[in-house]
Amino acid sequence: MSEKTEQPTEKKLRDGRKEGQVVKSIEITSLFQLIALYLYFHFFTEKMILILIESITFTLQLVNKPFSYALTQLSHALIESLTSALLFLGAGVIVATVGSVFLQVGVVIASKAIGFKSEHINPVSNFKQIFSLHSVVELCKSSLKVIMLSLIFAFFFYYYASTFRALPYCGLACGVLVVSSLIKWLWVGVMVFYIVVGILDYSFQYYKIRKDLKMSKDDVKQEHKDLEGDPQMKTRRREMQSEIQSGSLAQSVKQSVAVVRNPTHIAVCLGYHPTDMPIPRVLEKGSDAQANYIVNIAERNCIPVVENVELARSLFFEVERGDNIPETLFEPVAALLRMVMKIDYAHSTETP
Protein backbone atom coordinates (compact mmCIF):
# COMPACT_ATOMS: atom_id res chain seq x y z
CA MET A 1 0.00 0.00 0.00
CA SER A 2 1.32 3.44 -0.92
CA GLU A 3 2.24 5.74 1.93
CA LYS A 4 -0.28 8.50 2.53
CA THR A 5 1.82 11.63 2.23
CA GLU A 6 -0.44 13.94 0.20
CA GLN A 7 -2.75 16.54 1.74
CA PRO A 8 -6.47 15.74 1.28
CA THR A 9 -8.19 17.27 -1.72
CA GLU A 10 -11.42 19.27 -1.51
CA LYS A 11 -13.39 16.20 -2.62
CA LYS A 12 -11.73 14.07 0.06
CA LEU A 13 -12.60 16.68 2.69
CA ARG A 14 -16.22 16.78 1.47
CA ASP A 15 -16.45 12.99 1.58
CA GLY A 16 -14.96 12.96 5.08
CA ARG A 17 -17.48 15.58 6.17
CA LYS A 18 -20.31 13.32 4.97
CA GLU A 19 -18.87 10.55 7.15
CA GLY A 20 -18.74 12.79 10.21
CA GLN A 21 -15.00 13.57 10.05
CA VAL A 22 -15.21 17.25 10.92
CA VAL A 23 -13.06 19.51 13.07
CA LYS A 24 -14.87 19.92 16.37
CA SER A 25 -13.59 20.56 19.88
CA ILE A 26 -15.64 19.51 22.91
CA GLU A 27 -13.65 22.05 24.94
CA ILE A 28 -15.06 24.93 22.87
CA THR A 29 -18.54 23.58 23.53
CA SER A 30 -17.73 23.49 27.25
CA LEU A 31 -16.50 27.09 27.00
CA PHE A 32 -19.79 28.23 25.43
CA GLN A 33 -21.71 26.43 28.18
CA LEU A 34 -19.62 28.16 30.85
CA ILE A 35 -20.29 31.53 29.20
CA ALA A 36 -24.02 30.78 29.14
CA LEU A 37 -23.96 29.90 32.86
CA TYR A 38 -21.96 33.03 33.65
CA LEU A 39 -24.42 35.26 31.79
CA TYR A 40 -27.36 33.54 33.45
CA PHE A 41 -26.04 34.06 36.97
CA HIS A 42 -24.86 37.58 36.11
CA PHE A 43 -28.32 38.72 35.05
CA PHE A 44 -30.50 36.52 37.29
CA THR A 45 -28.55 36.41 40.58
CA GLU A 46 -30.68 39.12 42.21
CA LYS A 47 -33.87 37.44 41.07
CA MET A 48 -32.68 34.09 42.47
CA ILE A 49 -31.85 35.73 45.78
CA LEU A 50 -35.32 37.28 45.90
CA ILE A 51 -36.87 33.90 45.13
CA LEU A 52 -34.81 32.34 47.93
CA ILE A 53 -35.85 35.05 50.41
CA GLU A 54 -39.50 34.73 49.39
CA SER A 55 -39.32 30.95 49.80
CA ILE A 56 -37.83 31.24 53.28
CA THR A 57 -40.41 33.86 54.28
CA PHE A 58 -43.24 31.76 52.88
CA THR A 59 -41.92 28.70 54.74
CA LEU A 60 -41.87 30.59 58.04
CA GLN A 61 -45.47 31.71 57.46
CA LEU A 62 -46.53 28.05 57.20
CA VAL A 63 -45.01 27.00 60.52
CA ASN A 64 -48.35 27.07 62.41
CA LYS A 65 -50.36 25.55 59.53
CA PRO A 66 -51.35 21.88 59.30
CA PHE A 67 -48.51 19.76 57.94
CA SER A 68 -50.33 18.44 54.84
CA TYR A 69 -51.53 21.93 53.90
CA ALA A 70 -48.09 23.47 54.49
CA LEU A 71 -46.38 20.74 52.46
CA THR A 72 -48.78 21.21 49.52
CA GLN A 73 -48.44 24.99 49.50
CA LEU A 74 -44.66 24.87 49.85
CA SER A 75 -44.32 22.28 47.06
CA HIS A 76 -46.41 24.36 44.67
CA ALA A 77 -44.43 27.50 45.48
CA LEU A 78 -41.07 25.76 45.01
CA ILE A 79 -42.13 24.13 41.72
CA GLU A 80 -43.35 27.45 40.35
CA SER A 81 -40.16 29.25 41.36
CA LEU A 82 -37.75 26.54 40.18
CA THR A 83 -39.58 26.06 36.86
CA SER A 84 -39.12 29.68 35.81
CA ALA A 85 -35.49 29.69 36.97
CA LEU A 86 -34.48 26.36 35.41
CA LEU A 87 -36.35 27.06 32.18
CA PHE A 88 -34.09 30.01 31.32
CA LEU A 89 -31.02 28.11 32.52
CA GLY A 90 -31.79 25.05 30.39
CA ALA A 91 -32.63 27.15 27.35
CA GLY A 92 -29.38 29.08 27.67
CA VAL A 93 -27.25 25.93 27.93
CA ILE A 94 -29.01 24.30 24.96
CA VAL A 95 -28.59 27.39 22.78
CA ALA A 96 -24.91 27.63 23.77
CA THR A 97 -24.30 23.95 22.99
CA VAL A 98 -26.05 23.97 19.62
CA GLY A 99 -24.53 27.33 18.70
CA SER A 100 -20.97 26.18 19.47
CA VAL A 101 -21.37 23.05 17.35
CA PHE A 102 -22.93 25.03 14.49
CA LEU A 103 -20.13 27.62 14.53
CA GLN A 104 -17.51 24.87 14.38
CA VAL A 105 -18.95 22.51 11.76
CA GLY A 106 -22.07 24.14 10.31
CA VAL A 107 -24.90 21.89 9.18
CA VAL A 108 -23.68 18.31 8.67
CA ILE A 109 -25.88 15.31 7.91
CA ALA A 110 -23.46 12.43 8.36
CA SER A 111 -25.64 9.39 7.77
CA LYS A 112 -22.61 7.10 7.45
CA ALA A 113 -21.42 8.08 10.92
CA ILE A 114 -24.80 7.16 12.44
CA GLY A 115 -25.00 3.70 10.93
CA PHE A 116 -23.82 0.48 12.60
CA LYS A 117 -20.19 -0.47 12.08
CA SER A 118 -18.85 -3.92 12.89
CA GLU A 119 -15.49 -2.55 14.03
CA HIS A 120 -17.26 -0.92 16.99
CA ILE A 121 -17.65 -4.38 18.56
CA ASN A 122 -14.33 -5.73 17.32
CA PRO A 123 -12.10 -6.29 20.40
CA VAL A 124 -8.89 -5.89 18.38
CA SER A 125 -10.09 -2.60 16.90
CA ASN A 126 -11.22 -1.35 20.31
CA PHE A 127 -7.88 -2.35 21.85
CA LYS A 128 -6.05 -0.31 19.21
CA GLN A 129 -8.31 2.68 19.90
CA ILE A 130 -7.48 2.55 23.61
CA PHE A 131 -3.78 3.04 22.86
CA SER A 132 -4.19 5.37 19.89
CA LEU A 133 -2.74 8.88 19.70
CA HIS A 134 -6.21 10.36 20.19
CA SER A 135 -6.73 8.42 23.44
CA VAL A 136 -3.32 9.44 24.77
CA VAL A 137 -4.01 13.10 23.96
CA GLU A 138 -7.44 12.92 25.63
CA LEU A 139 -5.88 11.39 28.75
CA CYS A 140 -3.20 14.10 28.87
CA LYS A 141 -5.83 16.78 28.30
CA SER A 142 -8.05 15.50 31.11
CA SER A 143 -5.09 15.30 33.49
CA LEU A 144 -4.00 18.81 32.52
CA LYS A 145 -7.50 20.17 33.14
CA VAL A 146 -7.67 18.60 36.60
CA ILE A 147 -4.25 19.96 37.53
CA MET A 148 -4.81 23.46 36.14
CA LEU A 149 -8.31 23.84 37.59
CA SER A 150 -7.01 22.70 40.98
CA LEU A 151 -4.23 25.30 40.77
CA ILE A 152 -6.73 28.01 39.79
CA PHE A 153 -8.97 27.18 42.76
CA ALA A 154 -5.99 26.94 45.14
CA PHE A 155 -4.58 30.28 43.98
CA PHE A 156 -8.01 31.88 44.24
CA PHE A 157 -8.63 30.77 47.82
CA TYR A 158 -5.06 31.63 48.85
CA TYR A 159 -5.25 35.12 47.30
CA TYR A 160 -8.63 35.91 48.88
CA ALA A 161 -8.00 34.15 52.21
CA SER A 162 -8.13 37.41 54.18
CA THR A 163 -11.44 38.30 52.51
CA PHE A 164 -12.96 34.97 53.52
CA ARG A 165 -11.75 35.44 57.13
CA ALA A 166 -13.46 38.85 57.27
CA LEU A 167 -16.83 37.56 56.01
CA PRO A 168 -18.28 36.80 59.51
CA TYR A 169 -17.89 40.49 60.41
CA CYS A 170 -19.38 41.77 57.14
CA GLY A 171 -23.06 40.99 57.66
CA LEU A 172 -25.48 38.98 55.52
CA ALA A 173 -26.09 41.51 52.74
CA CYS A 174 -22.41 42.40 52.50
CA GLY A 175 -21.39 38.71 52.59
CA VAL A 176 -23.72 37.81 49.74
CA LEU A 177 -22.31 40.58 47.55
CA VAL A 178 -18.69 39.69 48.35
CA VAL A 179 -19.17 35.96 47.74
CA SER A 180 -21.05 36.54 44.48
CA SER A 181 -18.30 38.88 43.28
CA LEU A 182 -15.60 36.34 44.16
CA ILE A 183 -17.47 33.55 42.39
CA LYS A 184 -17.77 35.70 39.27
CA TRP A 185 -14.02 36.30 39.20
CA LEU A 186 -13.36 32.61 39.77
CA TRP A 187 -15.70 31.80 36.88
CA VAL A 188 -13.87 34.28 34.64
CA GLY A 189 -10.58 32.56 35.45
CA VAL A 190 -12.03 29.17 34.52
CA MET A 191 -13.38 30.58 31.24
CA VAL A 192 -9.99 32.06 30.34
CA PHE A 193 -8.42 28.66 30.98
CA TYR A 194 -11.00 26.99 28.73
CA ILE A 195 -10.30 29.52 25.97
CA VAL A 196 -6.65 28.40 25.95
CA VAL A 197 -7.59 24.71 26.14
CA GLY A 198 -10.21 25.16 23.41
CA ILE A 199 -7.72 26.76 21.01
CA LEU A 200 -5.16 24.01 21.62
CA ASP A 201 -7.74 21.23 21.33
CA TYR A 202 -9.24 22.66 18.13
CA SER A 203 -5.76 22.90 16.61
CA PHE A 204 -5.10 19.27 17.50
CA GLN A 205 -8.46 18.13 16.10
CA TYR A 206 -7.71 20.01 12.86
CA TYR A 207 -4.30 18.32 12.63
CA LYS A 208 -5.80 14.90 13.41
CA ILE A 209 -8.58 15.16 10.80
CA ARG A 210 -6.12 16.30 8.11
CA LYS A 211 -3.79 13.46 9.06
CA ASP A 212 -6.57 10.85 8.96
CA LEU A 213 -7.73 12.09 5.54
CA LYS A 214 -4.29 12.16 3.96
CA MET A 215 -4.05 10.45 0.59
CA SER A 216 -1.43 8.46 -1.26
CA LYS A 217 -0.23 9.58 -4.68
CA ASP A 218 -2.22 6.71 -6.20
CA ASP A 219 -5.37 7.96 -4.45
CA VAL A 220 -4.85 11.45 -5.89
CA LYS A 221 -4.32 10.08 -9.40
CA GLN A 222 -7.42 7.88 -9.13
CA GLU A 223 -9.52 10.81 -7.93
CA HIS A 224 -8.37 12.90 -10.88
CA LYS A 225 -9.34 10.07 -13.23
CA ASP A 226 -12.76 9.79 -11.62
CA LEU A 227 -13.33 13.53 -11.89
CA GLU A 228 -12.31 13.59 -15.55
CA GLY A 229 -14.84 10.89 -16.39
CA ASP A 230 -14.75 7.62 -18.30
CA PRO A 231 -12.60 7.18 -21.46
CA GLN A 232 -15.60 7.33 -23.83
CA MET A 233 -16.66 10.73 -22.49
CA LYS A 234 -13.11 12.06 -22.77
CA THR A 235 -12.87 10.79 -26.36
CA ARG A 236 -16.18 12.43 -27.25
CA ARG A 237 -15.09 15.73 -25.66
CA ARG A 238 -11.87 15.67 -27.69
CA GLU A 239 -13.83 14.95 -30.87
CA MET A 240 -16.20 17.81 -30.14
CA GLN A 241 -13.30 20.21 -29.48
CA SER A 242 -11.59 19.15 -32.70
CA GLU A 243 -14.83 19.60 -34.67
CA ILE A 244 -15.30 23.08 -33.25
CA GLN A 245 -11.68 24.05 -33.89
CA SER A 246 -11.71 22.70 -37.47
CA GLY A 247 -15.00 24.42 -38.26
CA SER A 248 -16.67 21.26 -39.64
CA LEU A 249 -19.48 21.42 -37.09
CA ALA A 250 -20.17 25.09 -37.80
CA GLN A 251 -20.12 24.41 -41.54
CA SER A 252 -22.67 21.60 -41.18
CA VAL A 253 -24.97 23.84 -39.15
CA LYS A 254 -24.75 26.63 -41.74
CA GLN A 255 -25.69 24.18 -44.53
CA SER A 256 -28.84 23.00 -42.74
CA VAL A 257 -32.32 24.30 -43.52
CA ALA A 258 -33.57 23.86 -39.95
CA VAL A 259 -32.45 22.81 -36.48
CA VAL A 260 -34.78 20.63 -34.42
CA ARG A 261 -34.21 20.69 -30.69
CA ASN A 262 -35.48 19.23 -27.44
CA PRO A 263 -35.38 22.43 -25.42
CA THR A 264 -31.86 22.24 -24.03
CA HIS A 265 -30.45 18.71 -24.27
CA ILE A 266 -30.68 17.72 -27.98
CA ALA A 267 -30.21 19.56 -31.28
CA VAL A 268 -30.35 18.02 -34.80
CA CYS A 269 -29.44 19.82 -38.05
CA LEU A 270 -31.59 18.88 -41.05
CA GLY A 271 -30.37 19.32 -44.61
CA TYR A 272 -32.69 19.43 -47.64
CA HIS A 273 -32.61 20.59 -51.28
CA PRO A 274 -35.19 19.77 -53.99
CA THR A 275 -32.51 18.61 -56.47
CA ASP A 276 -29.21 18.06 -54.63
CA MET A 277 -30.70 16.51 -51.48
CA PRO A 278 -34.28 15.43 -52.21
CA ILE A 279 -34.43 13.19 -49.12
CA PRO A 280 -33.86 15.14 -45.89
CA ARG A 281 -30.61 14.24 -44.18
CA VAL A 282 -29.17 14.63 -40.66
CA LEU A 283 -26.10 16.82 -41.20
CA GLU A 284 -25.12 17.20 -37.55
CA LYS A 285 -26.44 16.43 -34.07
CA GLY A 286 -25.34 17.04 -30.52
CA SER A 287 -26.38 16.91 -26.88
CA ASP A 288 -25.99 19.19 -23.85
CA ALA A 289 -23.12 21.68 -24.44
CA GLN A 290 -22.77 20.72 -28.10
CA ALA A 291 -26.52 21.17 -28.60
CA ASN A 292 -26.31 24.69 -27.19
CA TYR A 293 -23.36 25.41 -29.49
CA ILE A 294 -25.35 24.21 -32.53
CA VAL A 295 -28.36 26.36 -31.59
CA ASN A 296 -26.14 29.44 -31.09
CA ILE A 297 -24.59 29.03 -34.56
CA ALA A 298 -28.02 28.53 -36.14
CA GLU A 299 -29.44 31.64 -34.48
CA ARG A 300 -26.45 33.75 -35.53
CA ASN A 301 -26.89 32.60 -39.15
CA CYS A 302 -30.70 33.07 -39.18
CA ILE A 303 -31.36 29.33 -39.56
CA PRO A 304 -34.80 28.38 -38.16
CA VAL A 305 -34.66 26.58 -34.81
CA VAL A 306 -37.79 24.52 -34.15
CA GLU A 307 -38.64 22.97 -30.80
CA ASN A 308 -40.15 19.50 -31.29
CA VAL A 309 -39.38 17.08 -28.47
CA GLU A 310 -40.54 13.83 -30.08
CA LEU A 311 -39.04 14.52 -33.51
CA ALA A 312 -35.75 15.70 -32.03
CA ARG A 313 -35.41 12.55 -29.94
CA SER A 314 -36.32 10.29 -32.89
CA LEU A 315 -33.80 11.95 -35.21
CA PHE A 316 -31.08 11.96 -32.55
CA PHE A 317 -31.37 8.31 -31.52
CA GLU A 318 -32.45 6.70 -34.81
CA VAL A 319 -30.39 8.50 -37.48
CA GLU A 320 -26.61 8.77 -37.69
CA ARG A 321 -24.76 11.84 -38.94
CA GLY A 322 -24.81 12.04 -42.73
CA ASP A 323 -27.66 9.50 -43.11
CA ASN A 324 -31.00 10.13 -44.79
CA ILE A 325 -34.03 10.08 -42.55
CA PRO A 326 -36.03 6.79 -42.51
CA GLU A 327 -39.46 6.46 -44.07
CA THR A 328 -41.07 6.41 -40.62
CA LEU A 329 -40.03 10.04 -40.15
CA PHE A 330 -40.96 11.32 -43.62
CA GLU A 331 -44.31 12.75 -42.52
CA PRO A 332 -43.22 14.72 -39.41
CA VAL A 333 -40.07 15.99 -41.17
CA ALA A 334 -42.08 17.02 -44.26
CA ALA A 335 -44.51 18.92 -42.03
CA LEU A 336 -41.62 20.67 -40.32
CA LEU A 337 -39.98 21.60 -43.63
CA ARG A 338 -43.25 22.97 -45.00
CA MET A 339 -43.61 25.15 -41.93
CA VAL A 340 -40.01 26.38 -42.26
CA MET A 341 -40.49 27.18 -45.96
CA LYS A 342 -43.67 29.13 -45.22
CA ILE A 343 -41.77 31.16 -42.65
CA ASP A 344 -38.94 31.81 -45.13
CA TYR A 345 -41.45 32.79 -47.83
CA ALA A 346 -43.25 35.16 -45.47
CA HIS A 347 -39.95 36.80 -44.50
CA SER A 348 -38.89 37.11 -48.15
CA THR A 349 -42.16 38.82 -49.16
CA GLU A 350 -41.93 41.23 -46.25
CA THR A 351 -38.40 42.25 -47.22
CA PRO A 352 -38.44 45.21 -49.68
C-alpha positions as CSV (number, residue, x, y, z in Angstrom):
1,M,0.0,0.0,0.0
2,S,1.3,3.4,-0.9
3,E,2.2,5.7,1.9
4,K,-0.3,8.5,2.5
5,T,1.8,11.6,2.2
6,E,-0.4,13.9,0.2
7,Q,-2.7,16.5,1.7
8,P,-6.5,15.7,1.3
9,T,-8.2,17.3,-1.7
10,E,-11.4,19.3,-1.5
11,K,-13.4,16.2,-2.6
12,K,-11.7,14.1,0.1
13,L,-12.6,16.7,2.7
14,R,-16.2,16.8,1.5
15,D,-16.5,13.0,1.6
16,G,-15.0,13.0,5.1
17,R,-17.5,15.6,6.2
18,K,-20.3,13.3,5.0
19,E,-18.9,10.5,7.1
20,G,-18.7,12.8,10.2
21,Q,-15.0,13.6,10.0
22,V,-15.2,17.2,10.9
23,V,-13.1,19.5,13.1
24,K,-14.9,19.9,16.4
25,S,-13.6,20.6,19.9
26,I,-15.6,19.5,22.9
27,E,-13.7,22.1,24.9
28,I,-15.1,24.9,22.9
29,T,-18.5,23.6,23.5
30,S,-17.7,23.5,27.3
31,L,-16.5,27.1,27.0
32,F,-19.8,28.2,25.4
33,Q,-21.7,26.4,28.2
34,L,-19.6,28.2,30.8
35,I,-20.3,31.5,29.2
36,A,-24.0,30.8,29.1
37,L,-24.0,29.9,32.9
38,Y,-22.0,33.0,33.6
39,L,-24.4,35.3,31.8
40,Y,-27.4,33.5,33.5
41,F,-26.0,34.1,37.0
42,H,-24.9,37.6,36.1
43,F,-28.3,38.7,35.0
44,F,-30.5,36.5,37.3
45,T,-28.6,36.4,40.6
46,E,-30.7,39.1,42.2
47,K,-33.9,37.4,41.1
48,M,-32.7,34.1,42.5
49,I,-31.8,35.7,45.8
50,L,-35.3,37.3,45.9
51,I,-36.9,33.9,45.1
52,L,-34.8,32.3,47.9
53,I,-35.9,35.0,50.4
54,E,-39.5,34.7,49.4
55,S,-39.3,31.0,49.8
56,I,-37.8,31.2,53.3
57,T,-40.4,33.9,54.3
58,F,-43.2,31.8,52.9
59,T,-41.9,28.7,54.7
60,L,-41.9,30.6,58.0
61,Q,-45.5,31.7,57.5
62,L,-46.5,28.1,57.2
63,V,-45.0,27.0,60.5
64,N,-48.4,27.1,62.4
65,K,-50.4,25.6,59.5
66,P,-51.3,21.9,59.3
67,F,-48.5,19.8,57.9
68,S,-50.3,18.4,54.8
69,Y,-51.5,21.9,53.9
70,A,-48.1,23.5,54.5
71,L,-46.4,20.7,52.5
72,T,-48.8,21.2,49.5
73,Q,-48.4,25.0,49.5
74,L,-44.7,24.9,49.8
75,S,-44.3,22.3,47.1
76,H,-46.4,24.4,44.7
77,A,-44.4,27.5,45.5
78,L,-41.1,25.8,45.0
79,I,-42.1,24.1,41.7
80,E,-43.3,27.4,40.4
81,S,-40.2,29.3,41.4
82,L,-37.8,26.5,40.2
83,T,-39.6,26.1,36.9
84,S,-39.1,29.7,35.8
85,A,-35.5,29.7,37.0
86,L,-34.5,26.4,35.4
87,L,-36.4,27.1,32.2
88,F,-34.1,30.0,31.3
89,L,-31.0,28.1,32.5
90,G,-31.8,25.0,30.4
91,A,-32.6,27.1,27.3
92,G,-29.4,29.1,27.7
93,V,-27.2,25.9,27.9
94,I,-29.0,24.3,25.0
95,V,-28.6,27.4,22.8
96,A,-24.9,27.6,23.8
97,T,-24.3,23.9,23.0
98,V,-26.1,24.0,19.6
99,G,-24.5,27.3,18.7
100,S,-21.0,26.2,19.5
101,V,-21.4,23.0,17.3
102,F,-22.9,25.0,14.5
103,L,-20.1,27.6,14.5
104,Q,-17.5,24.9,14.4
105,V,-18.9,22.5,11.8
106,G,-22.1,24.1,10.3
107,V,-24.9,21.9,9.2
108,V,-23.7,18.3,8.7
109,I,-25.9,15.3,7.9
110,A,-23.5,12.4,8.4
111,S,-25.6,9.4,7.8
112,K,-22.6,7.1,7.4
113,A,-21.4,8.1,10.9
114,I,-24.8,7.2,12.4
115,G,-25.0,3.7,10.9
116,F,-23.8,0.5,12.6
117,K,-20.2,-0.5,12.1
118,S,-18.9,-3.9,12.9
119,E,-15.5,-2.6,14.0
120,H,-17.3,-0.9,17.0
121,I,-17.7,-4.4,18.6
122,N,-14.3,-5.7,17.3
123,P,-12.1,-6.3,20.4
124,V,-8.9,-5.9,18.4
125,S,-10.1,-2.6,16.9
126,N,-11.2,-1.3,20.3
127,F,-7.9,-2.4,21.9
128,K,-6.1,-0.3,19.2
129,Q,-8.3,2.7,19.9
130,I,-7.5,2.5,23.6
131,F,-3.8,3.0,22.9
132,S,-4.2,5.4,19.9
133,L,-2.7,8.9,19.7
134,H,-6.2,10.4,20.2
135,S,-6.7,8.4,23.4
136,V,-3.3,9.4,24.8
137,V,-4.0,13.1,24.0
138,E,-7.4,12.9,25.6
139,L,-5.9,11.4,28.8
140,C,-3.2,14.1,28.9
141,K,-5.8,16.8,28.3
142,S,-8.1,15.5,31.1
143,S,-5.1,15.3,33.5
144,L,-4.0,18.8,32.5
145,K,-7.5,20.2,33.1
146,V,-7.7,18.6,36.6
147,I,-4.2,20.0,37.5
148,M,-4.8,23.5,36.1
149,L,-8.3,23.8,37.6
150,S,-7.0,22.7,41.0
151,L,-4.2,25.3,40.8
152,I,-6.7,28.0,39.8
153,F,-9.0,27.2,42.8
154,A,-6.0,26.9,45.1
155,F,-4.6,30.3,44.0
156,F,-8.0,31.9,44.2
157,F,-8.6,30.8,47.8
158,Y,-5.1,31.6,48.8
159,Y,-5.2,35.1,47.3
160,Y,-8.6,35.9,48.9
161,A,-8.0,34.1,52.2
162,S,-8.1,37.4,54.2
163,T,-11.4,38.3,52.5
164,F,-13.0,35.0,53.5
165,R,-11.7,35.4,57.1
166,A,-13.5,38.8,57.3
167,L,-16.8,37.6,56.0
168,P,-18.3,36.8,59.5
169,Y,-17.9,40.5,60.4
170,C,-19.4,41.8,57.1
171,G,-23.1,41.0,57.7
172,L,-25.5,39.0,55.5
173,A,-26.1,41.5,52.7
174,C,-22.4,42.4,52.5
175,G,-21.4,38.7,52.6
176,V,-23.7,37.8,49.7
177,L,-22.3,40.6,47.6
178,V,-18.7,39.7,48.4
179,V,-19.2,36.0,47.7
180,S,-21.1,36.5,44.5
181,S,-18.3,38.9,43.3
182,L,-15.6,36.3,44.2
183,I,-17.5,33.6,42.4
184,K,-17.8,35.7,39.3
185,W,-14.0,36.3,39.2
186,L,-13.4,32.6,39.8
187,W,-15.7,31.8,36.9
188,V,-13.9,34.3,34.6
189,G,-10.6,32.6,35.5
190,V,-12.0,29.2,34.5
191,M,-13.4,30.6,31.2
192,V,-10.0,32.1,30.3
193,F,-8.4,28.7,31.0
194,Y,-11.0,27.0,28.7
195,I,-10.3,29.5,26.0
196,V,-6.7,28.4,26.0
197,V,-7.6,24.7,26.1
198,G,-10.2,25.2,23.4
199,I,-7.7,26.8,21.0
200,L,-5.2,24.0,21.6
201,D,-7.7,21.2,21.3
202,Y,-9.2,22.7,18.1
203,S,-5.8,22.9,16.6
204,F,-5.1,19.3,17.5
205,Q,-8.5,18.1,16.1
206,Y,-7.7,20.0,12.9
207,Y,-4.3,18.3,12.6
208,K,-5.8,14.9,13.4
209,I,-8.6,15.2,10.8
210,R,-6.1,16.3,8.1
211,K,-3.8,13.5,9.1
212,D,-6.6,10.8,9.0
213,L,-7.7,12.1,5.5
214,K,-4.3,12.2,4.0
215,M,-4.1,10.5,0.6
216,S,-1.4,8.5,-1.3
217,K,-0.2,9.6,-4.7
218,D,-2.2,6.7,-6.2
219,D,-5.4,8.0,-4.5
220,V,-4.9,11.4,-5.9
221,K,-4.3,10.1,-9.4
222,Q,-7.4,7.9,-9.1
223,E,-9.5,10.8,-7.9
224,H,-8.4,12.9,-10.9
225,K,-9.3,10.1,-13.2
226,D,-12.8,9.8,-11.6
227,L,-13.3,13.5,-11.9
228,E,-12.3,13.6,-15.5
229,G,-14.8,10.9,-16.4
230,D,-14.8,7.6,-18.3
231,P,-12.6,7.2,-21.5
232,Q,-15.6,7.3,-23.8
233,M,-16.7,10.7,-22.5
234,K,-13.1,12.1,-22.8
235,T,-12.9,10.8,-26.4
236,R,-16.2,12.4,-27.3
237,R,-15.1,15.7,-25.7
238,R,-11.9,15.7,-27.7
239,E,-13.8,14.9,-30.9
240,M,-16.2,17.8,-30.1
241,Q,-13.3,20.2,-29.5
242,S,-11.6,19.2,-32.7
243,E,-14.8,19.6,-34.7
244,I,-15.3,23.1,-33.2
245,Q,-11.7,24.1,-33.9
246,S,-11.7,22.7,-37.5
247,G,-15.0,24.4,-38.3
248,S,-16.7,21.3,-39.6
249,L,-19.5,21.4,-37.1
250,A,-20.2,25.1,-37.8
251,Q,-20.1,24.4,-41.5
252,S,-22.7,21.6,-41.2
253,V,-25.0,23.8,-39.1
254,K,-24.7,26.6,-41.7
255,Q,-25.7,24.2,-44.5
256,S,-28.8,23.0,-42.7
257,V,-32.3,24.3,-43.5
258,A,-33.6,23.9,-39.9
259,V,-32.5,22.8,-36.5
260,V,-34.8,20.6,-34.4
261,R,-34.2,20.7,-30.7
262,N,-35.5,19.2,-27.4
263,P,-35.4,22.4,-25.4
264,T,-31.9,22.2,-24.0
265,H,-30.5,18.7,-24.3
266,I,-30.7,17.7,-28.0
267,A,-30.2,19.6,-31.3
268,V,-30.4,18.0,-34.8
269,C,-29.4,19.8,-38.1
270,L,-31.6,18.9,-41.0
271,G,-30.4,19.3,-44.6
272,Y,-32.7,19.4,-47.6
273,H,-32.6,20.6,-51.3
274,P,-35.2,19.8,-54.0
275,T,-32.5,18.6,-56.5
276,D,-29.2,18.1,-54.6
277,M,-30.7,16.5,-51.5
278,P,-34.3,15.4,-52.2
279,I,-34.4,13.2,-49.1
280,P,-33.9,15.1,-45.9
281,R,-30.6,14.2,-44.2
282,V,-29.2,14.6,-40.7
283,L,-26.1,16.8,-41.2
284,E,-25.1,17.2,-37.6
285,K,-26.4,16.4,-34.1
286,G,-25.3,17.0,-30.5
287,S,-26.4,16.9,-26.9
288,D,-26.0,19.2,-23.9
289,A,-23.1,21.7,-24.4
290,Q,-22.8,20.7,-28.1
291,A,-26.5,21.2,-28.6
292,N,-26.3,24.7,-27.2
293,Y,-23.4,25.4,-29.5
294,I,-25.4,24.2,-32.5
295,V,-28.4,26.4,-31.6
296,N,-26.1,29.4,-31.1
297,I,-24.6,29.0,-34.6
298,A,-28.0,28.5,-36.1
299,E,-29.4,31.6,-34.5
300,R,-26.4,33.7,-35.5
301,N,-26.9,32.6,-39.2
302,C,-30.7,33.1,-39.2
303,I,-31.4,29.3,-39.6
304,P,-34.8,28.4,-38.2
305,V,-34.7,26.6,-34.8
306,V,-37.8,24.5,-34.2
307,E,-38.6,23.0,-30.8
308,N,-40.1,19.5,-31.3
309,V,-39.4,17.1,-28.5
310,E,-40.5,13.8,-30.1
311,L,-39.0,14.5,-33.5
312,A,-35.7,15.7,-32.0
313,R,-35.4,12.5,-29.9
314,S,-36.3,10.3,-32.9
315,L,-33.8,11.9,-35.2
316,F,-31.1,12.0,-32.5
317,F,-31.4,8.3,-31.5
318,E,-32.5,6.7,-34.8
319,V,-30.4,8.5,-37.5
320,E,-26.6,8.8,-37.7
321,R,-24.8,11.8,-38.9
322,G,-24.8,12.0,-42.7
323,D,-27.7,9.5,-43.1
324,N,-31.0,10.1,-44.8
325,I,-34.0,10.1,-42.6
326,P,-36.0,6.8,-42.5
327,E,-39.5,6.5,-44.1
328,T,-41.1,6.4,-40.6
329,L,-40.0,10.0,-40.1
330,F,-41.0,11.3,-43.6
331,E,-44.3,12.7,-42.5
332,P,-43.2,14.7,-39.4
333,V,-40.1,16.0,-41.2
334,A,-42.1,17.0,-44.3
335,A,-44.5,18.9,-42.0
336,L,-41.6,20.7,-40.3
337,L,-40.0,21.6,-43.6
338,R,-43.3,23.0,-45.0
339,M,-43.6,25.2,-41.9
340,V,-40.0,26.4,-42.3
341,M,-40.5,27.2,-46.0
342,K,-43.7,29.1,-45.2
343,I,-41.8,31.2,-42.6
344,D,-38.9,31.8,-45.1
345,Y,-41.4,32.8,-47.8
346,A,-43.2,35.2,-45.5
347,H,-39.9,36.8,-44.5
348,S,-38.9,37.1,-48.1
349,T,-42.2,38.8,-49.2
350,E,-41.9,41.2,-46.2
351,T,-38.4,42.2,-47.2
352,P,-38.4,45.2,-49.7
